[in-house]
Amino acid sequence: MNVYSLTPLLRSANQQRRVVIQGFDLPVRGLTIAGLALAPSLVIAAILWPFFNQYALVAIPIIELFAFWVIESRTRSGLQLRQYQRFVDKRRSASGTFLVCNRPITPLSHIFGHVLASSVPGLATPQPSFVLTPDSRRKNVRRAA
């Protein structure tokens, strides 16, 4: 029995998938991006039309190119994420804050505490008013401390 990793085979096959439309060979992902970016670019061109007349049509290829850049291009450093993922990560980042268990805290606060591993919040437990000794455990007798 042979076991093969299909990830490299499927990933490259998915990236090379193409569509032929009237003699033009287009990648599926590029065609999807162009179709989804067409609606907002037409809306923006329609908004700009009263101000710039036919020059408002220049907005359509500019918005299409911007959509391709955001979705298709990758960052050149670090994890080489797609640009839209970099924007999302940058917006979600909590730079300048210190997080403990996903809760922001101020490191310069005057309250001291202990950091403990626990699945429930730590509460102050009252000390027992009695002490159990080995003899009292056997007899179920409690002696006052």
N, C-alpha and C positions, 0 to 999 in steps of 0.2 A: 504494500500500500504506500503510495506516494502522497505527500501533502505539500501543496504549493501555496505561497502567499500571492493572493490575487490583487492586492492593493496596487503594486506598481503597474500591473497589466491594465487594470480597470481605470486607474487615474489617467494614464496616458491615452487610453482609448476614448475616455470621456472628453478629454481636452482636444482630441483630434476629430471629434464628431462634427460633421459639416452638413449644410443644407444647400441644395442647388435650386436657385430661383431664377428662371428665365436665362439660364446660361451663366449665372454668377454663382461661384462657389463660396459660401459664407459659413463661418463658424456659428454654431447654434447659440452660444453664449453672447456673441457680438450682436447677432440679430435680435435676441431678446432685449439686450440693453438698448439698442437703437429704437425698438418698438416702444419700450417703456419710457424712454426719454423724449419721445416725439410729442406726447400729449402735453407735458409741461412746457416744452419749447414752443409749441403752437399757441398756448395760452399767453405766454410772455410776449411772443411776437404780436399777438392780437392786441395786447395792452399797449405795446410800443408803437403800433401802426398809426394812431392819430397824431403822434408827435414827430415820427421820422419817416412816414410813408413807406416806400419800398425798401428803405434801408433797415427797417425793422426785421426784415427777413434774415439779416446777418445773425440775428440772435439764435436762429434755429441751429446752424452748425456749431456755434460757440457752445450752446447748451449741450448738444450731442457730444462734442469733444470733452466737455467738462464731466459728463456722465461716464464716458469711457475712462477718463483719467481716474475718477473716484473709485470706480468699481473694478477696473482691470489692472491698474498699475499697483505696484507694491513698493513699500518703503525700501530704501537702499541699505539701511542699517538695522541692527537689532534682529528681531524675529522675522523681518521681511513680510509684515502683514499687509493686507490690502489697505488702501488709503481710507476707505470708509471705516474699517475696523480700528485704524489708528485714531480717527476722529472720535469714535464712540469710546474707546479706552481712555483717551485724553479727557473727555468730558466726565466720565465716571470716576476718574482718579481723584483721590482725596489728598492732593498735595498740600502740605502745610499743616495737616492734622495728624494726630497720633491715634491709631485705632487699636483697641484691645477687644477681641471678640466682636469685631465689626461695630463697636460703639466708640464714638469720638471721646477722647479725654484730653484734659489739659495737663501736660507734664509738669507745669509749674504750680500746680495747685498745692495748697497747704495741708491737704488731707493725706494721711499716710494709711496704707492698708497692705494686706497680704494678697498676692496673686496665687490662687489655688486652682488646681484642676478639679472640676466638679461638673456634674451634669445638672445640678439644681443650684439655685442661688444660695449662697451661704448666709445663714442667719445666726445671730448670737444665741447660743444655747445656754440655758441656766445651769449652774453647777449643782450637782445633787447635794442634798443636805445630809446625806448619810454615806458611809463607806462600807463596801462589802469586803469582808475578809474571807479567806478560804473556809474557815469554820462556819461562818454565818451563811455561806452559800449552800452548804450541805443541809443546814437546819432550817433554811428559809427564814433566818432571823436577821433583822437589820439593827445595826448599832449606830448610835449617833456619833458623829465625828467631833 
